[in-house]
Amino acid sequence: MFFGTPDWAVPSLRALVSTGADVAAVVTNPDRPAGRGYELSPPPVKLAALELGLEVVQPKSARDPEFEAWLRGAAPDVCAVVAYGKILPRSLLEVPKWGFVNLHFSLLPKYRGAAPVQRAVMEGCDRTGVAIMVLTEGMDEGPVLSMAEVSIEPEETAGDLGERLARIGAPLLAETVESYLAGRLEPREQDHDAATYAPKITSDEARIDWTRRAGEIVSQVRGLNPAPGAWTIAGDVRLKVHRASVTKGSGAPGAVLDPQTLVVAAGDGAVRLDVVQPAGKKQMEGSMFSRGARLPNDARLG
């Protein structure tokens, strides 16, 4: 069985199928309303599974007794999981003979949790990777089967990095599952004392604190691109920042130093807001927003 939901899970599903794994069914989240018309939209994994001719199951809850009964009846040897989006209860984890094998987007035990890619970029890490582990009830605490390390590029966003890790992790997952079932891999316990955590990003965390160093603010913008997006307030407008860069300048944190190019003072140095998005509008260059908003010379973001 394959459990997954977003775009980042699709390469792994395709890799398993292409290497000859007998994927009996694909489990994904239910269709969700999306777009301006709020029409039901299928998750990317569902679309890929249907294209591959696979059965798709979409339980509303991983704790649904009918879903558990179905899984027990299917009796899979192993379940592969990539960004499924729901916490799996112990009763499900015990169903497959070989358990649930999960592709996690960090070098465990670092960045356990829901936002490992975003946190790594936000915190200015220069390296990260993927880890494949056997799921347990604890949050990403299961024993590790394999890992692959990569560098984080200086201007790479969380979206860019996540896509790259998905491509790197896909063939590794397929190879690992095959070796694990053949008895060629022994799960290795994590060093729990070295664990760090990557909880889901809150709206308050996404707000830019202009007293921070310029480089830290730029890392925050990169780490929150494309979602949920770093943001600030310009006048009475909530402004999402998609791209930013460190530049020269100094002043009171949040002060607009150059309205023409939308350069803003940070706690140390300055940040140019290259691509922004006012609430309810499309993305645009920071200079275009600044001209349209007619920011005064003493404008301050907050």
FIGUKOL-554777 format. One record per residue: residue in one letter; x, z, y of N, C-alpha, C in turn. Coordinates in steps of 0.1 Angstrom, whole numbers. Each point is the difference from the previous one (the first is absolute). Layout:
! FIGUKOL-554777
<"A"; <X; Z; Y>; <X; Z; Y>; <X; Z; Y>>
...
END
This chain:
! FIGUKOL-554777
<"M"; <8; 0; -12>; <-8; 0; 12>; <9; 0; 12>>
<"F"; <-5; -6; 11>; <7; 0; 13>; <-9; 6; 10>>
<"F"; <5; 10; 7>; <-7; 7; 11>; <7; -3; 13>>
<"G"; <-7; -6; 10>; <6; -3; 13>; <-11; -6; 9>>
<"T"; <3; 0; 13>; <-10; -4; 10>; <5; -10; 11>>
<"P"; <10; 4; 8>; <4; -9; 11>; <9; -11; -3>>
<"D"; <4; -7; 10>; <9; -12; -1>; <13; 4; -7>>
<"W"; <5; 12; 3>; <13; 4; -5>; <0; 2; -15>>
<"A"; <-12; 1; -6>; <-1; 1; -15>; <-1; -13; -7>>
<"V"; <-3; -11; 7>; <-2; -13; -6>; <12; -5; -7>>
<"P"; <12; 0; 6>; <12; -5; -7>; <2; 7; -14>>
<"S"; <-3; 13; -1>; <2; 6; -13>; <-9; -4; -10>>
<"L"; <-13; -3; 4>; <-10; -5; -10>; <5; -14; -5>>
<"R"; <4; -8; 10>; <4; -14; -4>; <13; 1; -9>>
<"A"; <9; 9; 3>; <12; 1; -8>; <-3; 5; -15>>
<"L"; <-9; 9; -1>; <-4; 5; -14>; <-6; -12; -8>>
<"V"; <-9; -7; 7>; <-6; -12; -7>; <10; -10; -4>>
<"S"; <9; -3; 10>; <9; -11; -2>; <10; 3; -11>>
<"T"; <3; 13; -3>; <10; 3; -10>; <-7; 3; -14>>
<"G"; <-13; -3; -1>; <-6; 0; -12>; <-7; 13; -4>>
<"A"; <-1; 9; 9>; <-7; 13; -3>; <-15; -3; -2>>
<"D"; <-6; 7; -9>; <-14; -2; -3>; <-8; 9; 9>>
<"V"; <-4; -5; 12>; <-7; 8; 9>; <-15; -1; -3>>
<"A"; <-5; 11; -7>; <-14; -1; -5>; <-10; 0; 12>>
<"A"; <3; 7; 11>; <-9; 1; 11>; <7; 5; 12>>
<"V"; <-6; -3; 12>; <6; 5; 13>; <-10; 9; 6>>
<"V"; <5; 12; 4>; <-9; 10; 6>; <4; 1; 15>>
<"T"; <-10; -2; 9>; <3; 0; 14>; <-11; 7; 8>>
<"N"; <2; 2; 13>; <-10; 7; 8>; <-12; -9; 2>>
<"P"; <-12; 5; 3>; <-12; -8; 3>; <3; -9; 12>>
<"D"; <-8; -10; 1>; <0; -9; 12>; <-4; 9; 12>>
<"R"; <6; -3; 12>; <-2; 8; 12>; <-5; -9; 11>>
<"P"; <-8; 5; 9>; <-4; -8; 12>; <13; -3; 9>>
<"A"; <0; -12; 5>; <12; -4; 8>; <-4; -10; 10>>
<"G"; <8; -2; 11>; <-3; -10; 10>; <-11; 4; 10>>
<"R"; <-3; -8; 9>; <-10; 3; 10>; <-14; 1; -6>>
<"G"; <-3; -8; -10>; <-13; 0; -6>; <-1; 11; -11>>
<"Y"; <11; 8; -3>; <0; 10; -10>; <-6; -5; -13>>
<"E"; <4; -12; -4>; <-4; -5; -13>; <9; 5; -10>>
<"L"; <-5; 2; -12>; <8; 5; -11>; <12; -9; -3>>
<"S"; <12; 6; -1>; <12; -8; -2>; <7; 6; -13>>
<"P"; <3; -9; -9>; <7; 5; -12>; <15; 4; 2>>
<"P"; <5; 10; -6>; <14; 3; 1>; <9; -11; -5>>
<"P"; <12; -2; 6>; <9; -10; -5>; <3; -1; -15>>
<"V"; <1; 12; -6>; <2; 0; -14>; <-11; -6; -8>>
<"K"; <-12; 2; 5>; <-12; -6; -7>; <1; -15; 0>>
<"L"; <3; -5; 12>; <1; -15; 2>; <11; -5; -10>>
<"A"; <11; 6; 0>; <11; -5; -9>; <-4; 1; -15>>
<"A"; <-7; 11; -4>; <-4; 2; -13>; <-10; -11; -5>>
<"L"; <-10; -3; 9>; <-10; -10; -3>; <7; -14; -1>>
<"E"; <10; -2; 8>; <7; -13; -1>; <8; -1; -13>>
<"L"; <5; 11; -5>; <7; 1; -13>; <-9; 0; -12>>
<"G"; <-13; 1; 3>; <-10; 0; -11>; <-1; 14; -7>>
<"L"; <3; 11; 7>; <0; 13; -5>; <-13; 7; 3>>
<"E"; <-4; 9; -9>; <-12; 9; 2>; <3; 9; 12>>
<"V"; <-9; 3; 9>; <1; 9; 11>; <-10; 11; -1>>
<"V"; <5; 12; 1>; <-9; 12; 0>; <2; 7; 14>>
<"Q"; <-11; 4; 6>; <1; 7; 14>; <-8; 13; 0>>
<"P"; <6; 10; -6>; <-8; 13; 1>; <0; 6; 14>>
<"K"; <-11; 6; 3>; <-1; 7; 13>; <9; 12; 1>>
<"S"; <2; 6; -11>; <8; 12; -1>; <8; 0; -13>>
<"A"; <13; 5; 1>; <8; 1; -12>; <-4; 11; -9>>
<"R"; <-9; 8; 5>; <-6; 12; -7>; <-14; -3; -6>>
<"D"; <-4; -13; 1>; <-13; -4; -6>; <1; 1; -15>>
<"P"; <-9; 8; -6>; <0; 2; -15>; <-2; -13; -7>>
<"E"; <-8; -9; 5>; <-2; -13; -6>; <13; -8; 0>>
<"F"; <7; 0; 11>; <13; -7; 1>; <10; 6; -11>>
<"E"; <1; 13; -1>; <9; 6; -9>; <-4; -4; -15>>
<"A"; <-13; 0; -2>; <-5; -4; -14>; <4; -15; -3>>
<"W"; <-1; -8; 11>; <4; -14; -2>; <15; -1; -3>>
<"L"; <8; 7; 7>; <14; -1; -2>; <4; 5; -14>>
<"R"; <-6; 11; -4>; <3; 5; -13>; <-4; -10; -11>>
<"G"; <-12; -7; 2>; <-4; -10; -9>; <10; -12; -1>>
<"A"; <5; -3; 12>; <10; -11; 0>; <13; 3; -6>>
<"A"; <4; 13; 0>; <12; 6; -6>; <12; -8; 3>>
<"P"; <4; -1; 13>; <12; -7; 3>; <13; 7; -4>>
<"D"; <10; -8; -4>; <13; 7; -3>; <6; 6; 12>>
<"V"; <0; -6; 11>; <6; 5; 13>; <-8; -6; 11>>
<"C"; <0; 7; 11>; <-6; -4; 13>; <10; -1; 11>>
<"A"; <1; -12; 6>; <10; -2; 11>; <-8; 2; 13>>
<"V"; <6; 8; 9>; <-6; 3; 13>; <8; -4; 12>>
<"V"; <-6; -7; 10>; <7; -3; 12>; <-10; 2; 12>>
<"A"; <2; 10; 8>; <-9; 2; 11>; <-15; -1; -3>>
<"Y"; <-4; 7; -10>; <-14; -1; -3>; <-9; 6; 10>>
<"G"; <5; 11; 6>; <-8; 6; 11>; <-9; 12; -3>>
<"K"; <0; 4; -12>; <-7; 12; -4>; <8; 9; -9>>
<"I"; <-2; 13; 1>; <7; 10; -8>; <-6; -1; -14>>
<"L"; <8; -1; -10>; <-5; -1; -14>; <0; 14; -7>>
<"P"; <-11; 4; -5>; <-1; 14; -6>; <8; 0; -13>>
<"R"; <3; 12; -5>; <7; 2; -12>; <-7; -6; -12>>
<"S"; <-13; 1; 0>; <-8; -6; -11>; <3; -15; -2>>
<"L"; <2; -7; 11>; <3; -14; -1>; <15; -2; -4>>
<"L"; <9; 8; 6>; <14; -2; -3>; <3; 1; -15>>
<"E"; <-8; 8; -7>; <2; 3; -14>; <-5; -11; -9>>
<"V"; <-7; -10; 5>; <-7; -10; -8>; <10; -10; -7>>
<"P"; <9; -6; 8>; <9; -10; -6>; <11; 7; -8>>
<"K"; <4; -6; -11>; <10; 6; -9>; <13; 3; 8>>
<"W"; <4; -10; 8>; <12; 1; 8>; <-2; 4; 14>>
<"G"; <-12; 4; 3>; <-3; 5; 14>; <-1; -10; 10>>
<"F"; <0; 4; 13>; <0; -9; 12>; <13; -2; 6>>
<"V"; <5; -12; 1>; <13; -3; 6>; <-2; -5; 14>>
<"N"; <5; 7; 10>; <-3; -3; 14>; <13; -5; 7>>
<"L"; <-3; -11; 8>; <10; -5; 9>; <-1; 7; 14>>
<"H"; <10; 8; 4>; <-1; 7; 13>; <10; -6; 9>>
<"F"; <-3; -1; 13>; <9; -7; 10>; <9; 10; 7>>
<"S"; <8; 7; -8>; <11; 8; 5>; <9; 3; -11>>
<"L"; <12; 6; 4>; <10; 5; -10>; <-3; 14; -3>>
<"L"; <-9; 3; -10>; <-4; 13; -3>; <12; 9; -4>>
<"P"; <0; 12; 4>; <-11; 8; 5>; <-3; 0; 15>>
<"K"; <7; -10; 7>; <-2; -1; 15>; <-14; -7; 2>>
<"Y"; <-7; 5; 10>; <-12; -6; 5>; <-11; -1; -10>>
<"R"; <-3; 11; -6>; <-12; 1; -9>; <-12; 0; 9>>
<"G"; <-10; -7; -4>; <-13; 0; 8>; <-5; -14; 4>>
<"A"; <-9; 0; 9>; <-8; -12; 3>; <7; -10; 9>>
<"A"; <10; 4; 8>; <6; -9; 10>; <15; -1; -1>>
<"P"; <6; -3; -11>; <14; 0; -2>; <7; -11; 8>>
<"V"; <-6; -11; 1>; <6; -11; 8>; <0; 3; 15>>
<"Q"; <-12; 4; 5>; <-1; 3; 14>; <10; 11; 4>>
<"R"; <0; 10; -8>; <9; 12; 4>; <14; -4; 0>>
<"A"; <5; -8; -10>; <14; -3; 0>; <4; -8; 12>>
<"V"; <-8; -9; 5>; <3; -8; 12>; <-1; 9; 12>>
<"M"; <-11; 8; 1>; <-2; 9; 12>; <12; 9; 1>>
<"E"; <6; 5; -11>; <10; 9; 1>; <14; -6; 1>>
<"G"; <1; -13; 2>; <12; -7; 2>; <9; -1; -12>>
<"C"; <-5; 0; -12>; <8; -1; -12>; <6; -14; -1>>
<"D"; <12; -1; -5>; <6; -14; -2>; <-1; -5; -14>>
<"R"; <-5; 9; -9>; <-1; -4; -14>; <-13; 6; -6>>
<"T"; <-6; -7; -10>; <-11; 5; -7>; <-1; -8; -13>>
<"G"; <-11; -1; -7>; <-1; -7; -12>; <-13; 2; -7>>
<"V"; <0; -2; -13>; <-12; 2; -8>; <4; 8; -12>>
<"A"; <-10; 8; -5>; <2; 8; -12>; <-12; -2; -9>>
<"I"; <3; -1; -13>; <-11; -1; -10>; <0; 12; -8>>
<"M"; <-11; 7; -1>; <-1; 13; -6>; <-13; 1; -9>>
<"V"; <0; 10; -8>; <-12; 3; -8>; <-8; 10; 8>>
<"L"; <-12; -3; 3>; <-9; 9; 8>; <-3; 13; -7>>
<"T"; <0; 11; 8>; <-4; 13; -4>; <-10; 4; 10>>
<"E"; <-6; 12; -2>; <-10; 6; 9>; <6; 2; 14>>
<"G"; <13; 4; 1>; <7; 3; 13>; <1; -13; 8>>
<"M"; <1; 2; 13>; <2; -11; 9>; <13; -7; -1>>
<"D"; <1; -11; -7>; <12; -8; -3>; <11; 8; -5>>
<"E"; <-3; 9; -9>; <9; 9; -6>; <5; -4; -14>>
<"G"; <-6; -11; -5>; <3; -4; -14>; <14; -4; -3>>
<"P"; <4; 0; -12>; <14; -5; -4>; <2; -15; 3>>
<"V"; <12; -3; 4>; <3; -14; 5>; <6; -8; -12>>
<"L"; <-5; -13; 0>; <5; -9; -10>; <11; -9; 5>>
<"S"; <-2; -5; 13>; <10; -9; 5>; <-2; 0; 16>>
<"M"; <11; -5; 7>; <0; 0; 14>; <8; -12; 5>>
<"A"; <-3; -5; 12>; <8; -10; 6>; <1; 3; 15>>
<"E"; <12; 0; 6>; <3; 4; 13>; <2; -13; 9>>
<"V"; <-5; 1; 13>; <2; -11; 9>; <3; 5; 14>>
<"S"; <6; -8; 9>; <2; 4; 13>; <-12; -3; 9>>
<"I"; <-2; 7; 11>; <-11; -3; 9>; <6; -7; 12>>
<"E"; <-5; -12; 3>; <6; -8; 11>; <-3; 7; 13>>
<"P"; <9; -2; 10>; <-2; 7; 13>; <-13; -2; 7>>
<"E"; <-6; -12; -1>; <-12; -3; 7>; <-12; -1; -9>>
<"E"; <1; 4; -12>; <-10; -2; -11>; <-12; 10; 3>>
<"T"; <-12; -5; -1>; <-12; 9; 2>; <-3; 5; -14>>
<"A"; <-9; 10; 0>; <-5; 6; -13>; <-7; -11; -8>>
<"G"; <-8; -9; 7>; <-6; -11; -7>; <9; -9; -6>>
<"D"; <11; -4; 7>; <10; -9; -6>; <7; 7; -12>>
<"L"; <4; 12; 2>; <7; 7; -11>; <-9; 2; -12>>
<"G"; <-13; 4; 2>; <-9; 1; -11>; <-1; -12; -8>>
<"E"; <-1; -12; 7>; <-2; -12; -7>; <13; -3; -9>>
<"R"; <12; 3; 6>; <12; -2; -7>; <1; 9; -12>>
<"L"; <-3; 12; 2>; <0; 10; -12>; <-9; -4; -11>>
<"A"; <-12; -6; 4>; <-10; -4; -10>; <6; -11; -8>>
<"R"; <7; -9; 7>; <7; -12; -8>; <11; 5; -9>>
<"I"; <8; 10; 5>; <11; 5; -8>; <-5; 9; -12>>
<"G"; <-11; 7; 3>; <-5; 9; -10>; <-8; -7; -11>>
<"A"; <-5; -11; 3>; <-9; -7; -10>; <7; -3; -13>>
<"P"; <12; -8; 0>; <7; -3; -12>; <5; 13; -7>>
<"L"; <4; 9; 8>; <6; 13; -5>; <-11; 7; -8>>
<"L"; <-12; 0; 5>; <-11; 7; -7>; <-3; -7; -13>>
<"A"; <0; -13; 0>; <-3; -7; -13>; <11; 2; -10>>
<"E"; <13; 0; 5>; <11; 3; -10>; <0; 14; -5>>
<"T"; <-4; 10; 9>; <0; 14; -3>; <-11; 3; -10>>
<"V"; <-11; -5; 2>; <-11; 2; -9>; <3; -5; -14>>
<"E"; <6; -12; -1>; <4; -6; -13>; <10; 9; -7>>
<"S"; <11; 5; 8>; <10; 8; -6>; <-5; 14; -4>>
<"Y"; <-9; 5; 8>; <-6; 13; -3>; <-8; 0; -13>>
<"L"; <-8; -10; -1>; <-8; -1; -13>; <8; -3; -12>>
<"A"; <12; -6; 2>; <9; -3; -11>; <9; 12; -3>>
<"G"; <-1; 10; 7>; <8; 12; -2>; <14; -1; 5>>
<"R"; <3; -9; 9>; <13; -2; 5>; <3; 8; 13>>
<"L"; <-10; 6; 5>; <1; 8; 12>; <-5; 14; -2>>
<"E"; <8; 10; 5>; <-4; 14; -1>; <-3; 5; 14>>
<"P"; <-12; 5; 2>; <-4; 5; 14>; <10; 12; 4>>
<"R"; <4; -1; 12>; <9; 11; 6>; <-7; 8; 10>>
<"E"; <1; 13; -2>; <-6; 10; 10>; <6; -2; 14>>
<"Q"; <-9; 1; 10>; <5; 0; 14>; <7; 13; 3>>
<"D"; <8; -1; 11>; <6; 12; 6>; <-11; 6; 10>>
<"H"; <-8; 8; -5>; <-11; 5; 8>; <4; 8; 13>>
<"D"; <12; 6; -1>; <5; 7; 12>; <4; -9; 11>>
<"A"; <3; -13; -3>; <4; -10; 10>; <-12; -8; 6>>
<"A"; <-12; 4; -4>; <-12; -8; 4>; <-3; 1; 15>>
<"T"; <-4; -12; 5>; <-5; 0; 14>; <-14; -7; -1>>
<"Y"; <-8; 1; 10>; <-14; -4; -1>; <-3; -10; 12>>
<"A"; <-10; -9; -4>; <-4; -10; 10>; <-15; -1; 0>>
<"P"; <-6; 10; 7>; <-15; 1; 0>; <-6; -12; 9>>
<"K"; <-12; -2; -2>; <-7; -11; 8>; <2; 3; 15>>
<"I"; <1; -11; 8>; <2; 1; 14>; <-13; 3; 7>>
<"T"; <1; 10; 9>; <-12; 4; 8>; <0; -7; 13>>
<"S"; <-12; -1; 6>; <-1; -7; 13>; <9; 7; 11>>
<"D"; <1; 13; -1>; <8; 8; 10>; <15; -4; -2>>
<"E"; <4; -1; -12>; <14; -4; -3>; <3; -14; 5>>
<"A"; <-10; -8; 0>; <3; -14; 4>; <1; -2; 15>>
<"R"; <-4; 11; 8>; <1; -1; 14>; <14; 2; 5>>
<"I"; <5; -8; 9>; <14; 0; 4>; <2; 12; 9>>
<"D"; <11; 7; -4>; <4; 11; 9>; <12; -5; 8>>
<"W"; <-2; -2; 13>; <11; -7; 8>; <11; 9; 3>>
<"T"; <0; 13; -4>; <11; 9; 1>; <11; -2; -11>>
<"R"; <-4; -7; -10>; <9; -3; -11>; <11; -10; 4>>
<"R"; <10; -1; -7>; <11; -10; 3>; <-6; -14; -2>>
<"A"; <6; -10; 7>; <-5; -14; 0>; <0; -6; -15>>
<"G"; <11; 3; -7>; <2; -5; -13>; <-10; 5; -10>>
<"E"; <-4; 13; 2>; <-10; 6; -8>; <-14; -6; 2>>
<"I"; <-3; -3; 13>; <-13; -6; 3>; <-1; -14; -6>>
<"V"; <11; -8; 1>; <0; -13; -6>; <-1; 1; -15>>
<"S"; <6; 9; -7>; <-2; 2; -14>; <-14; 4; -3>>
<"Q"; <-6; 8; 8>; <-14; 4; -2>; <-9; -13; 1>>
<"V"; <2; -8; 10>; <-8; -13; 1>; <2; -8; -12>>
<"R"; <12; -2; -5>; <3; -8; -12>; <-7; 6; -12>>
<"G"; <1; 13; -1>; <-5; 6; -12>; <-16; 0; -1>>
<"L"; <-6; -1; 11>; <-15; 0; 1>; <-5; -15; 1>>
<"N"; <8; -9; -1>; <-4; -14; 1>; <-1; -6; -14>>
<"P"; <-12; -5; -5>; <-12; -4; 8>; <-10; 11; 1>>
<"A"; <0; 11; -8>; <-10; 10; 0>; <6; 14; -2>>
<"P"; <-5; 10; 7>; <-12; -1; 9>; <4; -4; 14>>
<"G"; <13; -2; 3>; <4; -5; 13>; <3; 12; 10>>
<"A"; <12; 0; 6>; <3; 9; 10>; <-8; -3; 12>>
<"W"; <-3; 11; 8>; <-9; -2; 12>; <4; 9; 11>>
<"T"; <-5; -4; 12>; <2; 8; 12>; <-11; -3; 9>>
<"I"; <-1; 8; 11>; <-11; -3; 10>; <7; -5; 13>>
<"A"; <-6; -12; 4>; <4; -6; 13>; <-11; 0; 9>>
<"G"; <0; 9; 10>; <-12; 2; 9>; <-12; 5; -8>>
<"D"; <-10; -8; -2>; <-12; 5; -8>; <-1; -9; -13>>
<"V"; <11; -7; -3>; <0; -9; -12>; <9; 6; -11>>
<"R"; <-6; 0; -12>; <8; 3; -12>; <7; -12; -4>>
<"L"; <13; 1; 0>; <9; -12; -3>; <8; 2; -13>>
<"K"; <-3; -9; -9>; <8; 0; -13>; <12; -8; 2>>
<"V"; <12; 6; -5>; <13; -7; 2>; <4; -6; -13>>
<"H"; <1; -13; -1>; <4; -6; -13>; <15; -3; -1>>
<"R"; <7; -3; 12>; <14; -2; 0>; <6; 6; 12>>
<"A"; <12; 6; -2>; <7; 6; 12>; <15; 0; -3>>
<"S"; <7; 1; 11>; <15; -1; -1>; <6; 10; 10>>
<"V"; <12; 5; -4>; <8; 9; 9>; <6; -9; 11>>
<"T"; <-1; 5; 12>; <6; -7; 11>; <6; 11; 10>>
<"K"; <7; -5; 10>; <6; 9; 10>; <-10; 5; 10>>
<"G"; <2; 12; 5>; <-9; 6; 10>; <-1; 15; -2>>
<"S"; <-4; 6; 11>; <-2; 15; -1>; <-11; 4; 10>>
<"G"; <-6; 11; -3>; <-11; 5; 9>; <-7; 11; -7>>
<"A"; <-11; 4; 6>; <-9; 10; -6>; <-6; -6; -13>>
<"P"; <0; 7; -11>; <-6; -5; -12>; <-14; -6; 2>>
<"G"; <-2; -12; -4>; <-14; -7; 2>; <-1; -8; 12>>
<"A"; <10; 2; 10>; <-1; -8; 12>; <2; -15; -2>>
<"V"; <-8; -8; 6>; <2; -15; -1>; <11; -4; 9>>
<"L"; <12; -3; -5>; <11; -3; 8>; <0; -15; 6>>
<"D"; <-6; -8; -8>; <-1; -14; 4>; <-13; -6; -4>>
<"P"; <-10; 0; 9>; <-14; -5; -4>; <0; -15; -5>>
<"Q"; <10; -8; 5>; <0; -14; -4>; <3; -2; -14>>
<"T"; <9; 8; -6>; <4; -2; -14>; <-5; 12; -9>>
<"L"; <-7; 10; 6>; <-5; 11; -6>; <11; 9; -7>>
<"V"; <9; 4; 8>; <11; 9; -4>; <-4; 14; 3>>
<"V"; <0; 9; -9>; <-4; 14; 1>; <11; 9; -3>>
<"A"; <1; 11; 9>; <11; 10; -2>; <-4; 9; -12>>
<"A"; <11; 3; -8>; <-1; 9; -11>; <7; 12; 3>>
<"G"; <1; 10; -10>; <8; 12; 2>; <15; -3; 2>>
<"D"; <4; -11; -6>; <14; -4; 2>; <0; -15; 0>>
<"G"; <2; -7; 11>; <0; -14; 1>; <-14; -5; 3>>
<"A"; <-3; -13; -4>; <-13; -6; 3>; <-4; -9; -12>>
<"V"; <-13; -4; 0>; <-5; -8; -10>; <-8; -12; 7>>
<"R"; <2; -12; -5>; <-8; -11; 5>; <-11; -3; -10>>
<"L"; <-12; 0; 4>; <-12; -3; -9>; <-2; -15; 0>>
<"D"; <5; -6; -11>; <1; -14; -2>; <-14; -6; -3>>
<"V"; <-7; 6; -10>; <-13; -5; -4>; <-10; 12; -1>>
<"V"; <-11; -1; 8>; <-10; 11; 0>; <-14; -6; -2>>
<"Q"; <-9; 9; -2>; <-14; -4; -2>; <-9; 11; 6>>
<"P"; <-6; -4; 11>; <-10; 9; 6>; <-12; 1; -9>>
<"A"; <-7; 12; 0>; <-11; 2; -8>; <-11; -11; 2>>
<"G"; <-4; -6; -11>; <-11; -10; 0>; <5; -14; 3>>
<"K"; <13; -1; 2>; <6; -14; 3>; <10; -4; -10>>
<"K"; <5; -12; 2>; <10; -5; -9>; <14; 4; 4>>
<"Q"; <10; -2; -9>; <14; 3; 3>; <5; -9; 11>>
<"M"; <9; 5; 8>; <6; -8; 11>; <13; 6; 4>>
<"E"; <8; -8; 7>; <13; 5; 5>; <-2; 11; 10>>
<"G"; <9; 10; 0>; <-1; 11; 8>; <-1; -4; 15>>
<"S"; <8; -10; 4>; <0; -4; 14>; <-13; -6; 4>>
<"M"; <-7; -7; -10>; <-13; -6; 3>; <-10; 11; 3>>
<"F"; <0; 11; -9>; <-9; 11; 2>; <3; 6; 14>>
<"S"; <13; 2; 3>; <3; 7; 12>; <-5; -8; 13>>
<"R"; <1; -13; -1>; <-4; -8; 12>; <-15; 1; 1>>
<"G"; <-7; -1; -11>; <-15; 1; 0>; <-5; 13; 4>>
<"A"; <7; 11; -4>; <-5; 14; 3>; <4; 4; 14>>
<"R"; <10; -8; 6>; <4; 3; 14>; <4; 15; 1>>
<"L"; <9; 4; -9>; <5; 13; 1>; <7; 3; 13>>
<"P"; <-3; 12; 6>; <7; 3; 12>; <14; 4; -2>>
<"N"; <8; 1; 11>; <14; 3; -2>; <3; 13; -5>>
<"D"; <-9; 10; 2>; <2; 13; -5>; <-8; 3; -13>>
<"A"; <-3; -11; -7>; <-8; 1; -13>; <8; 8; -10>>
<"R"; <-8; 7; -8>; <6; 8; -11>; <-8; 0; -12>>
<"L"; <6; -3; -12>; <-7; 0; -12>; <0; 13; -7>>
<"G"; <-10; 3; -8>; <0; 13; -6>; <-9; 1; -13>>
END
